[in-house]
Amino acid sequence: MSILTNHFPETVLVDGAEYLINSDFRTVLRCFEIQGVKEVISPDELVKINYSYQNVR
C-alpha cells in the first residue's frame, strides 16, 4: 500500500468481525503526541490511543 496513492483502510478485521476505525492522519499524530518519547506507556495512555482509533465519524 502506498500512502501517497491509496486511501487508508476504514475498517479492520478482528476475529472475523469488521470494525470501523479512524484512519485519518491526524489520529496518528495524536497517538504520537500521547506517547511522546517514552518507550513504555501507561494503561491510561493506551486507552486514549485506542479510543482515538475507535472514535469514528
N, C-alpha and C positions, 0 to 999 in steps of 0.2 A: 504494500500500500504506500503510495506517495502522498504525503500530506499537502503537497502543492497542487495535485491534480484530482485527488479523490476526497470525498466527504468523510468525516469521521463517522464511526458507527453510532447509531442512535439506540441500539439495544445490545444486550449481552445475553448469552445463553448459559444458565447455571442449573445443573442437574435436570436438564430437559425443560426448564421453564425460561421464557424470554422476559427480560426486564428492560424497561426504558432507562436510559442513562442520560446525563447531561454531559455531552462531549464537547461543549464549547471550549475554545482555547482559554478563556478566562477562568474556567473551572480549574484547569491545570495550574494556572498562575496562582489561584487562591490556595491550592494544595501546597505549592512551593512556599508560599508565604506562611502557612500554618507550620510547616515542617522547619523552615529556616535552615540553619546549618547543622542541626542536631543529627546524630546518627541513629538515635533511638527516640521515638516519640511516645507520648503518654497515651493511655487508652482514650482520654477525652479528646485528644488531637485526632486520633484515628476515627472517632465518631464524627468529628467535624468534617474530616476529609470524605468519609463515606457518605455523609449527608449531602455534601457538595455535588457528588455524582448522582445521587438519587433525586435531588431537587429539580425535577424536570418541569418543563413549561407546561 
